Amino acid sequence: MTIPVAQRFQPASSAAAGADRIDRVRLTLFRLPLNTAISDAKVLTGRQKPLTEVAVLVAEIATAGGHNGLGFSYSKRAGGPALYAHAREIAPELIGEDANDIARLWTKLTWAGASVGRSGVAAQAIAATDIALWDLKSKRAGLPLAKLLGAHRAAVRCYNTSGGFLSTPIDDLLHNAERSLTRGIGGIKIKVGQPDAAADLRRLETVREHFGDDVPLMVDANQQWDRATAHRLGRVLEQFKLEWIEEPLDAYDAQGHAALADRLDTPIATGEMLTSVAEHWNLIQAGAADFVQPDAPRVGGITPFLRVAALADHAGLRLAPHFAMEIHVHLAAAYPGEPWVEHFEWLEPLWNERLDLRDGYMLVPARPGLGLTLNEDADAYRAERAEITS
Ligand SMILES: [Mg+2]
């Protein structure tokens, strides 16, 4: 018997008429200010202005049966209002749908906005709702997200980035790093990529001398070297026994990264700027990285992140997701190879909960879902809100 085309594209189960029917989507755009303006190499090379705030798009989804989920996406510098506007336009597509059919709903939302692409802002707007649906599903199962996905570990190695920006004087950087290590964070990443490479090396030498060889260190050039500079500095950096060199080259230079990864002993990490599975596949196929750094909000949510993780695992690569530790602690816990997560406290004003840190590891929350609830005080940062109902 042939199933008519129209029926093939009906919801996969009839539950949409019942308790799992999506009844309400609430979208909120927050603008979270940073305590101090920060700069990485992109500012020192004149490409960007210092970062003063993060725009966060929060999606809250509720079903007729009273289940609910929370997800978020974000933008640094421009893009927050565009994320919100695209999500606002496509969110009605979710009303009446079965909240369980996450992969189908990701595809539906992607087709709804296909004219503006399957990556970039469009993917990142979908991410907030996709992550909310995964949160909802794991809460409904009474499991932390990591457990729903199939966890390999209860805690993930973590390192701090927020204390090591180029706008931070070296004495403050050392103080920040000491504070991070005392809190139970296991590694320290510092920014490099200044026009004056000697200044980068002086900072790195100071940090290595101060903490000795046992503290894991990473550096991040934020795409500001050309190939020749990356090769020359990459050789100089070998002596520091770094965990990795991050984004030495332009995010889309897969061949350049591959040549670097081939020639250096220090692992190469990249992938945070990519916004689709296809872009990550290009990177992985080229052998461009030892560590892949997908970002669930940037790549379009947990649904595509899991595809990237499967490709990375198949290629035998390490995983170090970018930013959004609240989501990535779960996704990293479900990755077969030992991952790292990045500690950034910037989004903490939005949440009631804090992640536990111990002996160099971030503990996977035992609470169902992501284990996050919105703090009422976050209303002070609210820029936009829309309620979409049936
Ligand atoms: Mg980075």
Residues whose N, C-alpha, C, O or C-beta is under 5 A from the ligand:
A	BS01	MG	D220 E246
